[in-house]
């Protein structure tokens, strides 16, 4: 749902969402242009490096995942 907010707020931006689990909302969001959903875990540094190399650099990163400092720090 948060990806919908970013999609409306930043009308020219490419939006990337990373999620560890499948959701029903995923199908609805994935059909919107400019929203890209990537399956993975923010605690996995190799995964994050790959995402950054394939899709970055990013202008803005919002972490709304685990709400635990160590994984958030790792993700950023």
mmCIF file as gemmi writes it, N, C-alpha and C atoms, coordinates in Angstrom:
data_model
loop_
_atom_site.group_PDB
_atom_site.id
_atom_site.type_symbol
_atom_site.label_atom_id
_atom_site.label_alt_id
_atom_site.label_comp_id
_atom_site.label_asym_id
_atom_site.label_entity_id
_atom_site.label_seq_id
_atom_site.pdbx_PDB_ins_code
_atom_site.Cartn_x
_atom_site.Cartn_y
_atom_site.Cartn_z
_atom_site.occupancy
_atom_site.B_iso_or_equiv
_atom_site.pdbx_formal_charge
_atom_site.auth_seq_id
_atom_site.auth_asym_id
_atom_site.pdbx_PDB_model_num
ATOM 1 N N . UNK Axp A 1 ? 0.822 -1.187 0 1 0 ? 1 A 1
ATOM 2 C CA . UNK Axp A 1 ? 0 0 0 1 0 ? 1 A 1
ATOM 3 C C . UNK Axp A 1 ? 0.868 1.254 0 1 0 ? 1 A 1
ATOM 4 N N . UNK Axp A 2 ? 1.985 1.225 0.716 1 0 ? 2 A 1
ATOM 5 C CA . UNK Axp A 2 ? 2.875 2.383 0.753 1 0 ? 2 A 1
ATOM 6 C C . UNK Axp A 2 ? 3.432 2.69 -0.643 1 0 ? 2 A 1
ATOM 7 N N . UNK Axp A 3 ? 3.639 1.669 -1.451 1 0 ? 3 A 1
ATOM 8 C CA . UNK Axp A 3 ? 4.129 1.896 -2.808 1 0 ? 3 A 1
ATOM 9 C C . UNK Axp A 3 ? 3.131 2.713 -3.627 1 0 ? 3 A 1
ATOM 10 N N . UNK Axp A 4 ? 1.85 2.51 -3.373 1 0 ? 4 A 1
ATOM 11 C CA . UNK Axp A 4 ? 0.816 3.314 -4.038 1 0 ? 4 A 1
ATOM 12 C C . UNK Axp A 4 ? 0.987 4.792 -3.702 1 0 ? 4 A 1
ATOM 13 N N . UNK Axp A 5 ? 1.308 5.093 -2.462 1 0 ? 5 A 1
ATOM 14 C CA . UNK Axp A 5 ? 1.496 6.476 -2.021 1 0 ? 5 A 1
ATOM 15 C C . UNK Axp A 5 ? 2.659 7.112 -2.767 1 0 ? 5 A 1
ATOM 16 N N . UNK Axp A 6 ? 3.788 6.412 -2.832 1 0 ? 6 A 1
ATOM 17 C CA . UNK Axp A 6 ? 4.961 6.941 -3.532 1 0 ? 6 A 1
ATOM 18 C C . UNK Axp A 6 ? 4.661 7.105 -5.026 1 0 ? 6 A 1
ATOM 19 N N . UNK Axp A 7 ? 3.912 6.176 -5.581 1 0 ? 7 A 1
ATOM 20 C CA . UNK Axp A 7 ? 3.54 6.236 -6.998 1 0 ? 7 A 1
ATOM 21 C C . UNK Axp A 7 ? 2.744 7.501 -7.299 1 0 ? 7 A 1
ATOM 22 N N . UNK Axp A 8 ? 1.835 7.85 -6.414 1 0 ? 8 A 1
ATOM 23 C CA . UNK Axp A 8 ? 1.024 9.066 -6.616 1 0 ? 8 A 1
ATOM 24 C C . UNK Axp A 8 ? 1.826 10.331 -6.322 1 0 ? 8 A 1
ATOM 25 N N . UNK Axp A 9 ? 2.7 10.279 -5.333 1 0 ? 9 A 1
ATOM 26 C CA . UNK Axp A 9 ? 3.455 11.471 -4.921 1 0 ? 9 A 1
ATOM 27 C C . UNK Axp A 9 ? 4.551 11.846 -5.917 1 0 ? 9 A 1
ATOM 28 N N . UNK Axp A 10 ? 5.223 10.849 -6.456 1 0 ? 10 A 1
ATOM 29 C CA . UNK Axp A 10 ? 6.344 11.077 -7.371 1 0 ? 10 A 1
ATOM 30 C C . UNK Axp A 10 ? 5.943 10.565 -8.75 1 0 ? 10 A 1
ATOM 31 N N . UNK Axp A 11 ? 5.278 11.413 -9.504 1 0 ? 11 A 1
ATOM 32 C CA . UNK Axp A 11 ? 4.634 10.991 -10.745 1 0 ? 11 A 1
ATOM 33 C C . UNK Axp A 11 ? 5.579 10.618 -11.885 1 0 ? 11 A 1
ATOM 34 N N . UNK Axp A 12 ? 6.846 10.947 -11.759 1 0 ? 12 A 1
ATOM 35 C CA . UNK Axp A 12 ? 7.802 10.599 -12.814 1 0 ? 12 A 1
ATOM 36 C C . UNK Axp A 12 ? 8.861 9.606 -12.336 1 0 ? 12 A 1
ATOM 37 N N . UNK Axp A 13 ? 8.752 9.161 -11.095 1 0 ? 13 A 1
ATOM 38 C CA . UNK Axp A 13 ? 9.775 8.297 -10.5 1 0 ? 13 A 1
ATOM 39 C C . UNK Axp A 13 ? 9.541 6.824 -10.816 1 0 ? 13 A 1
ATOM 40 N N . UNK Axp A 14 ? 10.656 6.095 -10.9 1 0 ? 14 A 1
ATOM 41 C CA . UNK Axp A 14 ? 10.602 4.638 -10.922 1 0 ? 14 A 1
ATOM 42 C C . UNK Axp A 14 ? 10.623 4.204 -9.459 1 0 ? 14 A 1
ATOM 43 N N . UNK Axp A 15 ? 9.666 3.409 -9.031 1 0 ? 15 A 1
ATOM 44 C CA . UNK Axp A 15 ? 9.502 2.996 -7.641 1 0 ? 15 A 1
ATOM 45 C C . UNK Axp A 15 ? 9.89 1.526 -7.521 1 0 ? 15 A 1
ATOM 46 N N . UNK Axp A 16 ? 10.806 1.226 -6.617 1 0 ? 16 A 1
ATOM 47 C CA . UNK Axp A 16 ? 11.23 -0.153 -6.376 1 0 ? 16 A 1
ATOM 48 C C . UNK Axp A 16 ? 10.83 -0.552 -4.968 1 0 ? 16 A 1
ATOM 49 N N . UNK Axp A 17 ? 10.124 -1.655 -4.847 1 0 ? 17 A 1
ATOM 50 C CA . UNK Axp A 17 ? 9.753 -2.187 -3.54 1 0 ? 17 A 1
ATOM 51 C C . UNK Axp A 17 ? 10.399 -3.538 -3.355 1 0 ? 17 A 1
ATOM 52 N N . UNK Axp A 18 ? 10.988 -3.743 -2.186 1 0 ? 18 A 1
ATOM 53 C CA . UNK Axp A 18 ? 11.592 -5.038 -1.848 1 0 ? 18 A 1
ATOM 54 C C . UNK Axp A 18 ? 10.744 -5.655 -0.755 1 0 ? 18 A 1
ATOM 55 N N . UNK Axp A 19 ? 10.401 -6.925 -0.933 1 0 ? 19 A 1
ATOM 56 C CA . UNK Axp A 19 ? 9.59 -7.612 0.066 1 0 ? 19 A 1
ATOM 57 C C . UNK Axp A 19 ? 10.06 -9.052 0.172 1 0 ? 19 A 1
ATOM 58 N N . UNK Axp A 20 ? 9.984 -9.577 1.373 1 0 ? 20 A 1
ATOM 59 C CA . UNK Axp A 20 ? 10.411 -10.951 1.605 1 0 ? 20 A 1
ATOM 60 C C . UNK Axp A 20 ? 9.273 -11.947 1.375 1 0 ? 20 A 1
ATOM 61 N N . UNK Axp A 21 ? 8.037 -11.469 1.393 1 0 ? 21 A 1
ATOM 62 C CA . UNK Axp A 21 ? 6.903 -12.383 1.259 1 0 ? 21 A 1
ATOM 63 C C . UNK Axp A 21 ? 5.963 -11.947 0.139 1 0 ? 21 A 1
ATOM 64 N N . UNK Axp A 22 ? 5.205 -12.894 -0.367 1 0 ? 22 A 1
ATOM 65 C CA . UNK Axp A 22 ? 4.214 -12.587 -1.384 1 0 ? 22 A 1
ATOM 66 C C . UNK Axp A 22 ? 2.976 -12.024 -0.692 1 0 ? 22 A 1
ATOM 67 N N . UNK Axp A 23 ? 2.33 -11.101 -1.354 1 0 ? 23 A 1
ATOM 68 C CA . UNK Axp A 23 ? 1.116 -10.497 -0.811 1 0 ? 23 A 1
ATOM 69 C C . UNK Axp A 23 ? 0.071 -10.406 -1.9 1 0 ? 23 A 1
ATOM 70 N N . UNK Axp A 24 ? -1.192 -10.39 -1.51 1 0 ? 24 A 1
ATOM 71 C CA . UNK Axp A 24 ? -2.259 -10.208 -2.497 1 0 ? 24 A 1
ATOM 72 C C . UNK Axp A 24 ? -2.131 -8.854 -3.171 1 0 ? 24 A 1
ATOM 73 N N . UNK Axp A 25 ? -1.701 -7.864 -2.424 1 0 ? 25 A 1
ATOM 74 C CA . UNK Axp A 25 ? -1.556 -6.519 -2.957 1 0 ? 25 A 1
ATOM 75 C C . UNK Axp A 25 ? -0.518 -6.474 -4.074 1 0 ? 25 A 1
ATOM 76 N N . UNK Axp A 26 ? 0.438 -7.366 -4.025 1 0 ? 26 A 1
ATOM 77 C CA . UNK Axp A 26 ? 1.534 -7.401 -4.991 1 0 ? 26 A 1
ATOM 78 C C . UNK Axp A 26 ? 1.016 -7.425 -6.425 1 0 ? 26 A 1
ATOM 79 N N . UNK Axp A 27 ? -0.011 -8.232 -6.705 1 0 ? 27 A 1
ATOM 80 C CA . UNK Axp A 27 ? -0.526 -8.325 -8.072 1 0 ? 27 A 1
ATOM 81 C C . UNK Axp A 27 ? -1.098 -6.996 -8.545 1 0 ? 27 A 1
ATOM 82 N N . UNK Axp A 28 ? -1.804 -6.296 -7.674 1 0 ? 28 A 1
ATOM 83 C CA . UNK Axp A 28 ? -2.4 -5.012 -8.048 1 0 ? 28 A 1
ATOM 84 C C . UNK Axp A 28 ? -1.329 -3.962 -8.278 1 0 ? 28 A 1
ATOM 85 N N . UNK Axp A 29 ? -0.345 -3.908 -7.41 1 0 ? 29 A 1
ATOM 86 C CA . UNK Axp A 29 ? 0.72 -2.916 -7.53 1 0 ? 29 A 1
ATOM 87 C C . UNK Axp A 29 ? 1.6 -3.204 -8.738 1 0 ? 29 A 1
ATOM 88 N N . UNK Axp A 30 ? 1.911 -4.46 -8.966 1 0 ? 30 A 1
ATOM 89 C CA . UNK Axp A 30 ? 2.828 -4.821 -10.049 1 0 ? 30 A 1
ATOM 90 C C . UNK Axp A 30 ? 2.295 -4.417 -11.423 1 0 ? 30 A 1
ATOM 91 N N . UNK Axp A 31 ? 1.004 -4.245 -11.547 1 0 ? 31 A 1
ATOM 92 C CA . UNK Axp A 31 ? 0.422 -3.861 -12.825 1 0 ? 31 A 1
ATOM 93 C C . UNK Axp A 31 ? 0.572 -2.374 -13.109 1 0 ? 31 A 1
ATOM 94 N N . UNK Axp A 32 ? 0.931 -1.598 -12.111 1 0 ? 32 A 1
ATOM 95 C CA . UNK Axp A 32 ? 1.109 -0.165 -12.314 1 0 ? 32 A 1
ATOM 96 C C . UNK Axp A 32 ? 2.469 0.082 -12.952 1 0 ? 32 A 1
ATOM 97 N N . UNK Axp A 33 ? 2.469 0.988 -13.933 1 0 ? 33 A 1
ATOM 98 C CA . UNK Axp A 33 ? 3.749 1.327 -14.537 1 0 ? 33 A 1
ATOM 99 C C . UNK Axp A 33 ? 4.605 2.049 -13.504 1 0 ? 33 A 1
ATOM 100 N N . UNK Axp A 34 ? 5.881 1.927 -13.632 1 0 ? 34 A 1
ATOM 101 C CA . UNK Axp A 34 ? 6.874 2.574 -12.786 1 0 ? 34 A 1
ATOM 102 C C . UNK Axp A 34 ? 7.046 1.909 -11.423 1 0 ? 34 A 1
ATOM 103 N N . UNK Axp A 35 ? 6.275 0.876 -11.078 1 0 ? 35 A 1
ATOM 104 C CA . UNK Axp A 35 ? 6.476 0.174 -9.809 1 0 ? 35 A 1
ATOM 105 C C . UNK Axp A 35 ? 7.098 -1.182 -10.116 1 0 ? 35 A 1
ATOM 106 N N . UNK Axp A 36 ? 8.222 -1.441 -9.47 1 0 ? 36 A 1
ATOM 107 C CA . UNK Axp A 36 ? 8.958 -2.694 -9.66 1 0 ? 36 A 1
ATOM 108 C C . UNK Axp A 36 ? 9.075 -3.378 -8.297 1 0 ? 36 A 1
ATOM 109 N N . UNK Axp A 37 ? 8.66 -4.631 -8.22 1 0 ? 37 A 1
ATOM 110 C CA . UNK Axp A 37 ? 8.715 -5.362 -6.957 1 0 ? 37 A 1
ATOM 111 C C . UNK Axp A 37 ? 9.776 -6.446 -7.057 1 0 ? 37 A 1
ATOM 112 N N . UNK Axp A 38 ? 10.645 -6.473 -6.062 1 0 ? 38 A 1
ATOM 113 C CA . UNK Axp A 38 ? 11.756 -7.42 -6.027 1 0 ? 38 A 1
ATOM 114 C C . UNK Axp A 38 ? 11.632 -8.251 -4.757 1 0 ? 38 A 1
ATOM 115 N N . UNK Axp A 39 ? 11.682 -9.567 -4.905 1 0 ? 39 A 1
ATOM 116 C CA . UNK Axp A 39 ? 11.618 -10.458 -3.744 1 0 ? 39 A 1
ATOM 117 C C . UNK Axp A 39 ? 13 -10.587 -3.127 1 0 ? 39 A 1
ATOM 118 N N . UNK Axp A 40 ? 13.084 -10.381 -1.811 1 0 ? 40 A 1
ATOM 119 C CA . UNK Axp A 40 ? 14.357 -10.523 -1.131 1 0 ? 40 A 1
ATOM 120 C C . UNK Axp A 40 ? 14.275 -10.088 0.309 1 0 ? 40 A 1
ATOM 121 N N . UNK Axp A 41 ? 15.393 -10.187 0.998 1 0 ? 41 A 1
ATOM 122 C CA . UNK Axp A 41 ? 15.489 -9.906 2.423 1 0 ? 41 A 1
ATOM 123 C C . UNK Axp A 41 ? 16.514 -8.808 2.662 1 0 ? 41 A 1
ATOM 124 N N . UNK Axp A 42 ? 16.121 -7.743 3.352 1 0 ? 42 A 1
ATOM 125 C CA . UNK Axp A 42 ? 17.037 -6.633 3.6 1 0 ? 42 A 1
ATOM 126 C C . UNK Axp A 42 ? 18.211 -7.018 4.505 1 0 ? 42 A 1
ATOM 127 N N . UNK Axp A 43 ? 18.13 -8.171 5.154 1 0 ? 43 A 1
ATOM 128 C CA . UNK Axp A 43 ? 19.244 -8.626 5.995 1 0 ? 43 A 1
ATOM 129 C C . UNK Axp A 43 ? 20.341 -9.299 5.174 1 0 ? 43 A 1
ATOM 130 N N . UNK Axp A 44 ? 20.086 -9.524 3.896 1 0 ? 44 A 1
ATOM 131 C CA . UNK Axp A 44 ? 21.028 -10.197 2.996 1 0 ? 44 A 1
ATOM 132 C C . UNK Axp A 44 ? 21.834 -9.155 2.208 1 0 ? 44 A 1
ATOM 133 N N . UNK Axp A 45 ? 23.058 -8.897 2.652 1 0 ? 45 A 1
ATOM 134 C CA . UNK Axp A 45 ? 23.901 -7.87 2.03 1 0 ? 45 A 1
ATOM 135 C C . UNK Axp A 45 ? 24.189 -8.153 0.566 1 0 ? 45 A 1
ATOM 136 N N . UNK Axp A 46 ? 24.406 -9.41 0.213 1 0 ? 46 A 1
ATOM 137 C CA . UNK Axp A 46 ? 24.681 -9.756 -1.189 1 0 ? 46 A 1
ATOM 138 C C . UNK Axp A 46 ? 23.472 -9.437 -2.068 1 0 ? 46 A 1
ATOM 139 N N . UNK Axp A 47 ? 22.287 -9.729 -1.563 1 0 ? 47 A 1
ATOM 140 C CA . UNK Axp A 47 ? 21.066 -9.421 -2.294 1 0 ? 47 A 1
ATOM 141 C C . UNK Axp A 47 ? 20.949 -7.905 -2.51 1 0 ? 47 A 1
ATOM 142 N N . UNK Axp A 48 ? 21.167 -7.128 -1.453 1 0 ? 48 A 1
ATOM 143 C CA . UNK Axp A 48 ? 21.063 -5.669 -1.563 1 0 ? 48 A 1
ATOM 144 C C . UNK Axp A 48 ? 22.1 -5.103 -2.521 1 0 ? 48 A 1
ATOM 145 N N . UNK Axp A 49 ? 23.309 -5.628 -2.485 1 0 ? 49 A 1
ATOM 146 C CA . UNK Axp A 49 ? 24.345 -5.186 -3.425 1 0 ? 49 A 1
ATOM 147 C C . UNK Axp A 49 ? 23.898 -5.427 -4.873 1 0 ? 49 A 1
ATOM 148 N N . UNK Axp A 50 ? 23.33 -6.593 -5.126 1 0 ? 50 A 1
ATOM 149 C CA . UNK Axp A 50 ? 22.852 -6.941 -6.461 1 0 ? 50 A 1
ATOM 150 C C . UNK Axp A 50 ? 21.739 -5.985 -6.902 1 0 ? 50 A 1
ATOM 151 N N . UNK Axp A 51 ? 20.797 -5.712 -6.006 1 0 ? 51 A 1
ATOM 152 C CA . UNK Axp A 51 ? 19.695 -4.79 -6.33 1 0 ? 51 A 1
ATOM 153 C C . UNK Axp A 51 ? 20.25 -3.41 -6.664 1 0 ? 51 A 1
ATOM 154 N N . UNK Axp A 52 ? 21.204 -2.932 -5.876 1 0 ? 52 A 1
ATOM 155 C CA . UNK Axp A 52 ? 21.799 -1.625 -6.115 1 0 ? 52 A 1
ATOM 156 C C . UNK Axp A 52 ? 22.537 -1.555 -7.431 1 0 ? 52 A 1
ATOM 157 N N . UNK Axp A 53 ? 23.297 -2.593 -7.743 1 0 ? 53 A 1
ATOM 158 C CA . UNK Axp A 53 ? 24.054 -2.609 -8.998 1 0 ? 53 A 1
ATOM 159 C C . UNK Axp A 53 ? 23.143 -2.699 -10.211 1 0 ? 53 A 1
ATOM 160 N N . UNK Axp A 54 ? 22.053 -3.45 -10.097 1 0 ? 54 A 1
ATOM 161 C CA . UNK Axp A 54 ? 21.154 -3.644 -11.238 1 0 ? 54 A 1
ATOM 162 C C . UNK Axp A 54 ? 20.16 -2.502 -11.42 1 0 ? 54 A 1
ATOM 163 N N . UNK Axp A 55 ? 19.834 -1.781 -10.341 1 0 ? 55 A 1
ATOM 164 C CA . UNK Axp A 55 ? 18.764 -0.792 -10.412 1 0 ? 55 A 1
ATOM 165 C C . UNK Axp A 55 ? 19.143 0.605 -9.956 1 0 ? 55 A 1
ATOM 166 N N . UNK Axp A 56 ? 20.264 0.76 -9.269 1 0 ? 56 A 1
ATOM 167 C CA . UNK Axp A 56 ? 20.66 2.051 -8.727 1 0 ? 56 A 1
ATOM 168 C C . UNK Axp A 56 ? 21.351 2.913 -9.75 1 0 ? 56 A 1
ATOM 169 N N . UNK Axp A 57 ? 21.821 4.066 -9.342 1 0 ? 57 A 1
ATOM 170 C CA . UNK Axp A 57 ? 21.725 4.598 -7.984 1 0 ? 57 A 1
ATOM 171 C C . UNK Axp A 57 ? 20.313 5.115 -7.695 1 0 ? 57 A 1
ATOM 172 N N . UNK Axp A 58 ? 19.979 5.175 -6.429 1 0 ? 58 A 1
ATOM 173 C CA . UNK Axp A 58 ? 18.664 5.614 -5.995 1 0 ? 58 A 1
ATOM 174 C C . UNK Axp A 58 ? 18.756 7.027 -5.426 1 0 ? 58 A 1
ATOM 175 N N . UNK Axp A 59 ? 17.729 7.822 -5.668 1 0 ? 59 A 1
ATOM 176 C CA . UNK Axp A 59 ? 17.672 9.184 -5.127 1 0 ? 59 A 1
ATOM 177 C C . UNK Axp A 59 ? 17.107 9.206 -3.714 1 0 ? 59 A 1
ATOM 178 N N . UNK Axp A 60 ? 16.248 8.259 -3.399 1 0 ? 60 A 1
ATOM 179 C CA . UNK Axp A 60 ? 15.598 8.215 -2.084 1 0 ? 60 A 1
ATOM 180 C C . UNK Axp A 60 ? 15.389 6.769 -1.692 1 0 ? 60 A 1
ATOM 181 N N . UNK Axp A 61 ? 15.723 6.44 -0.451 1 0 ? 61 A 1
ATOM 182 C CA . UNK Axp A 61 ? 15.478 5.091 0.07 1 0 ? 61 A 1
ATOM 183 C C . UNK Axp A 61 ? 14.644 5.238 1.333 1 0 ? 61 A 1
ATOM 184 N N . UNK Axp A 62 ? 13.516 4.529 1.375 1 0 ? 62 A 1
ATOM 185 C CA . UNK Axp A 62 ? 12.648 4.519 2.55 1 0 ? 62 A 1
ATOM 186 C C . UNK Axp A 62 ? 12.607 3.088 3.058 1 0 ? 62 A 1
ATOM 187 N N . UNK Axp A 63 ? 13.009 2.888 4.299 1 0 ? 63 A 1
ATOM 188 C CA . UNK Axp A 63 ? 12.986 1.553 4.894 1 0 ? 63 A 1
ATOM 189 C C . UNK Axp A 63 ? 11.795 1.477 5.839 1 0 ? 63 A 1
ATOM 190 N N . UNK Axp A 64 ? 10.815 0.68 5.461 1 0 ? 64 A 1
ATOM 191 C CA . UNK Axp A 64 ? 9.622 0.494 6.287 1 0 ? 64 A 1
ATOM 192 C C . UNK Axp A 64 ? 9.423 -1.005 6.497 1 0 ? 64 A 1
ATOM 193 N N . UNK Axp A 65 ? 10.501 -1.667 6.91 1 0 ? 65 A 1
ATOM 194 C CA . UNK Axp A 65 ? 10.458 -3.126 6.995 1 0 ? 65 A 1
ATOM 195 C C . UNK Axp A 65 ? 10.46 -3.612 8.44 1 0 ? 65 A 1
ATOM 196 N N . UNK Axp A 66 ? 11.607 -4.01 8.918 1 0 ? 66 A 1
ATOM 197 C CA . UNK Axp A 66 ? 11.689 -4.674 10.218 1 0 ? 66 A 1
ATOM 198 C C . UNK Axp A 66 ? 11.584 -3.737 11.424 1 0 ? 66 A 1
ATOM 199 N N . UNK Axp A 67 ? 11.879 -2.477 11.251 1 0 ? 67 A 1
ATOM 200 C CA . UNK Axp A 67 ? 11.869 -1.512 12.362 1 0 ? 67 A 1
ATOM 201 C C . UNK Axp A 67 ? 12.866 -1.908 13.46 1 0 ? 67 A 1
ATOM 202 N N . UNK Axp A 68 ? 13.973 -2.498 13.023 1 0 ? 68 A 1
ATOM 203 C CA . UNK Axp A 68 ? 15.059 -2.889 13.927 1 0 ? 68 A 1
ATOM 204 C C . UNK Axp A 68 ? 16.31 -2.207 13.392 1 0 ? 68 A 1
ATOM 205 N N . UNK Axp A 69 ? 17.053 -1.475 14.225 1 0 ? 69 A 1
ATOM 206 C CA . UNK Axp A 69 ? 18.179 -0.662 13.734 1 0 ? 69 A 1
ATOM 207 C C . UNK Axp A 69 ? 19.237 -1.408 12.916 1 0 ? 69 A 1
ATOM 208 N N . UNK Axp A 70 ? 19.684 -2.583 13.35 1 0 ? 70 A 1
ATOM 209 C CA . UNK Axp A 70 ? 20.785 -3.246 12.648 1 0 ? 70 A 1
ATOM 210 C C . UNK Axp A 70 ? 20.428 -3.588 11.191 1 0 ? 70 A 1
ATOM 211 N N . UNK Axp A 71 ? 19.293 -4.231 10.902 1 0 ? 71 A 1
ATOM 212 C CA . UNK Axp A 71 ? 18.969 -4.501 9.501 1 0 ? 71 A 1
ATOM 213 C C . UNK Axp A 71 ? 18.717 -3.229 8.694 1 0 ? 71 A 1
ATOM 214 N N . UNK Axp A 72 ? 18.143 -2.211 9.312 1 0 ? 72 A 1
ATOM 215 C CA . UNK Axp A 72 ? 17.913 -0.95 8.612 1 0 ? 72 A 1
ATOM 216 C C . UNK Axp A 72 ? 19.247 -0.313 8.232 1 0 ? 72 A 1
ATOM 217 N N . UNK Axp A 73 ? 20.188 -0.321 9.155 1 0 ? 73 A 1
ATOM 218 C CA . UNK Axp A 73 ? 21.514 0.226 8.891 1 0 ? 73 A 1
ATOM 219 C C . UNK Axp A 73 ? 22.193 -0.55 7.759 1 0 ? 73 A 1
ATOM 220 N N . UNK Axp A 74 ? 22.062 -1.861 7.791 1 0 ? 74 A 1
ATOM 221 C CA . UNK Axp A 74 ? 22.636 -2.713 6.744 1 0 ? 74 A 1
ATOM 222 C C . UNK Axp A 74 ? 22.02 -2.377 5.39 1 0 ? 74 A 1
ATOM 223 N N . UNK Axp A 75 ? 20.713 -2.187 5.354 1 0 ? 75 A 1
ATOM 224 C CA . UNK Axp A 75 ? 20.022 -1.903 4.102 1 0 ? 75 A 1
ATOM 225 C C . UNK Axp A 75 ? 20.488 -0.578 3.515 1 0 ? 75 A 1
ATOM 226 N N . UNK Axp A 76 ? 20.643 0.433 4.347 1 0 ? 76 A 1
ATOM 227 C CA . UNK Axp A 76 ? 21.081 1.736 3.849 1 0 ? 76 A 1
ATOM 228 C C . UNK Axp A 76 ? 22.545 1.728 3.5 1 0 ? 76 A 1
